[in-house]
């Protein structure tokens, strides 16, 4: 998995940049309508999923744990498509889409980080992104009646934090790819 992630470090950075852009746009335009929020979220989830799928496919034959990244990517693509097909979704429906996506992404990232622990040190960036995803889902479930603006601020904060963590992880992996691979225990 280290080889796959270190070779596609750039896709983590790109995913992080898209998350940052999404978060900044959500902060800059707090008066967005719910439909616009749905479309922005759908575009983000779809693009994030595409990059994750390409990252997984890029190292398909090298490892047996590529399915984690592929599953995360397919989930993002699926949630993105759902939001495009049904843009008039209610705030509760959007909340459920986002909660499901965020929980699944967080769990898959933590599982990937645990597997990555066997190959490198410093995998905590991926664990942090998984924890951030799960905490985001819990906050959304705890305050479902916060309204569209409250939801927008939560999404923006999450996107910025998630983006920074993914960029840091990608840059860390970029630095590690030229170092000799650690011996397996």
Secondary structure, DSSP 4 states (H G I P E B T S, - for coil): -HHHHHHTHHHHHHHHHHHHHHHHHHHHTTT--HHHHHHHHHHHHHHHHHHHHHHHHHTTTT-S-HHHHHHHHHHHHHHHHHHHHTTT--HHHHHHHHHHHHHHHHHHHHHHHHHHTTT-S-THHHHHHHHHHHHHHHHHHHTTTSHHHHHHHHHHHHHHHHHHHHHHHHHHHHHHTTSPPPPP-
